[in-house]
Amino acid sequence: MKYIFTGRVLPERAYFSISTPLHLENLHEEAGLSFSTKLSIDVAQISAEVVINKGNTDLFTLKNIVEGTISAVIDAFGYITGRGYDVEIISAIDENAKQTVFGVSVPVIEESQSERPLDFASVLRNFANSRYLIPALADLRESIRSAHSGFYCYRAIECVRQHFYQSDDGKDRDQSWQRLREALKVDRNWIDDIGKYGLPQRHGEGKFISDS
């Protein structure tokens, strides 16, 4: 299967370019994927021809993997030059010329909007109640945008946990975790399931998480 992914390097005003297309061989063991990438970037506009040599996955998971591969190339240049860039993959065209334009959401999360316990206005009102809510929401934003979503999901929960910390807890985190679970009616197993992805990523392990 072959795809053409398009996107851009941000900020676009940086006019990022690679003069000669890069040919990359990629192996993603956890997803069971082997693929090759021909990457071109001209004036911050990305074009990546991706050929799947082995394995299969849904398009949104593949998009995350390809975006991570391209980001690694850009991050290497950023490290050398002392600059910070971001990568946004916008669309993919398969070998049958079918185009998919990626939105700003994770589809499986967007579909569960009705499950949110608070509406938009309620969240805004709670800004005054806890200074930890704002960084938690920032981490959730990054979890939607990043292939390392487990890391950001778990860190968002840890931000919320700080709200329940009391000064006499000292270095004991168990009490604040217990207060969080009781106040928000969250089962520990639910948090631990997210921790299976978040904790390894925090310690540098590339723990894979699919779109679903």
C-alpha positions in Angstrom: 0.0 0.0 0.0 1.3 3.5 -0.8 0.3 6.9 0.5 1.3 10.5 0.0 1.2 12.5 3.2 1.2 16.2 3.0 1.7 18.8 5.8 3.8 21.7 6.9 6.6 22.6 9.2 5.6 25.2 11.8 6.1 28.1 12.1 5.8 28.4 8.3 7.6 31.8 8.4 10.8 29.7 9.1 10.7 28.6 5.4 12.2 25.2 6.3 13.5 23.3 3.3 15.5 20.1 2.6 17.3 20.5 -0.7 17.6 16.8 -1.5 14.7 14.4 -0.7 15.5 12.0 2.1 14.9 8.2 1.7 14.2 6.6 5.1 13.6 2.9 6.0 11.3 2.6 9.0 10.6 -0.3 11.3 7.9 0.1 14.0 8.0 -3.2 15.9 5.1 -2.6 18.3 2.7 -1.7 15.4 4.2 -4.5 13.3 4.9 -2.1 10.5 7.8 -1.9 8.1 7.7 1.0 5.6 9.9 3.3 3.5 9.5 7.0 3.3 10.6 9.5 0.7 10.5 12.9 2.4 10.6 16.3 0.6 10.2 19.7 2.3 10.2 22.9 0.4 9.5 26.3 2.0 7.9 24.5 5.0 5.6 22.3 2.9 5.9 18.6 3.5 5.4 15.8 1.0 6.1 12.2 2.1 5.7 9.2 0.0 5.1 6.2 2.3 5.2 2.6 1.0 4.1 -0.1 3.4 6.4 -3.1 3.0 5.0 -5.2 5.9 2.0 -5.0 8.3 -1.2 -3.1 8.3 -2.9 -0.5 10.5 -5.7 2.1 10.4 -4.9 5.4 8.7 -5.0 7.6 11.8 -2.5 5.4 13.6 -0.3 5.4 10.5 -0.6 9.2 10.3 0.7 9.4 13.9 3.6 7.1 13.2 4.6 8.9 10.0 4.3 12.3 11.8 6.6 11.0 14.5 9.1 9.9 11.8 9.1 13.3 10.1 9.2 15.1 13.5 12.4 13.2 14.4 14.1 14.5 11.2 13.0 18.1 12.0 14.0 17.7 15.6 17.5 16.6 14.6 17.9 19.8 12.6 16.4 21.8 15.4 19.0 20.3 17.8 21.9 21.2 15.5 20.7 24.8 14.9 19.1 25.6 18.3 15.7 26.1 16.9 12.2 24.8 17.8 9.9 23.5 15.0 6.7 21.6 15.0 5.2 19.3 12.3 1.6 19.1 11.2 0.4 16.4 8.8 -2.7 17.7 7.0 -3.8 15.0 4.5 -3.1 11.6 3.0 -3.8 10.3 -0.5 -3.8 6.5 -1.0 -2.8 4.6 -4.2 -6.5 4.8 -5.4 -6.3 8.6 -5.2 -8.7 8.8 -2.2 -7.8 11.8 -0.1 -8.3 12.0 3.7 -7.9 15.4 5.3 -7.1 15.1 9.0 -9.0 17.3 11.4 -7.9 18.7 14.8 -9.4 15.8 16.7 -8.8 12.2 17.5 -12.0 10.7 16.0 -12.6 8.1 18.8 -12.3 10.9 21.4 -14.4 13.4 19.5 -17.2 10.8 19.3 -17.4 10.6 23.1 -18.1 14.3 23.6 -21.4 13.4 25.4 -19.5 11.6 28.1 -17.8 14.7 29.4 -19.0 15.5 32.9 -18.6 19.3 32.5 -19.6 21.7 29.7 -17.3 24.4 28.3 -18.7 27.1 30.6 -18.2 24.9 33.7 -14.6 24.2 32.8 -13.9 28.0 32.5 -15.5 28.7 35.9 -13.2 26.1 37.5 -10.1 28.0 36.4 -10.4 30.0 39.6 -10.7 26.9 41.8 -7.5 25.2 40.9 -4.3 26.4 39.3 -3.6 22.8 38.3 -6.5 22.7 35.8 -4.8 24.9 33.2 -1.6 22.7 32.8 -3.8 19.6 32.9 -5.8 20.9 29.9 -2.6 21.9 28.2 -1.3 18.3 28.5 -4.7 17.0 27.2 -4.2 19.2 24.2 -0.8 17.7 23.5 -2.2 14.2 24.0 -4.6 14.9 21.1 -1.9 16.3 18.9 1.0 14.0 19.8 1.9 10.4 19.1 3.2 10.3 22.7 -0.4 10.7 23.9 0.0 8.3 26.8 2.7 10.5 28.4 0.5 13.6 28.2 -2.6 11.8 29.4 -0.9 10.5 32.5 0.8 13.8 33.2 -2.6 15.6 33.0 -3.9 13.2 35.7 -0.8 14.0 37.8 -1.5 17.7 37.5 -5.0 17.1 38.8 -3.5 15.0 41.6 -1.5 18.0 42.8 -4.8 19.8 43.5 -5.5 17.2 46.2 -2.1 17.3 47.8 -2.0 18.8 51.4 1.1 20.2 53.0 1.1 17.6 55.8 1.3 14.8 53.3 5.0 15.3 53.0 6.5 13.0 50.4 3.5 10.6 50.7 1.6 10.7 47.5 -0.9 7.9 48.4 -3.2 10.2 50.4 -3.6 12.7 47.6 -4.2 9.9 45.1 -6.9 8.6 47.4 -8.5 12.0 47.7 -8.6 12.3 43.9 -10.2 9.0 43.4 -12.9 9.6 46.1 -13.7 13.2 45.0 -13.8 12.4 41.2 -15.2 8.9 41.6 -12.4 7.4 39.6 -11.4 3.7 40.0 -7.6 3.1 40.5 -7.6 0.5 37.8 -8.7 3.2 35.3 -5.7 5.4 36.2 -3.3 2.4 36.2 -4.4 1.5 32.6 -3.3 4.9 31.4 -0.2 4.6 33.5 0.8 1.6 31.4 1.3 3.9 28.5 2.3 7.1 30.3 5.0 5.9 32.7 7.1 4.0 30.2 7.0 7.1 27.8 8.0 9.3 30.7 11.1 7.2 31.3 12.1 7.3 27.7 10.5 4.1 26.4 8.7 4.4 23.1 5.5 2.8 24.4 3.1 2.5 21.4 -0.5 3.6 21.6 -2.9 3.1 18.8 -5.6 5.6 17.6 -8.3 3.5 19.3 
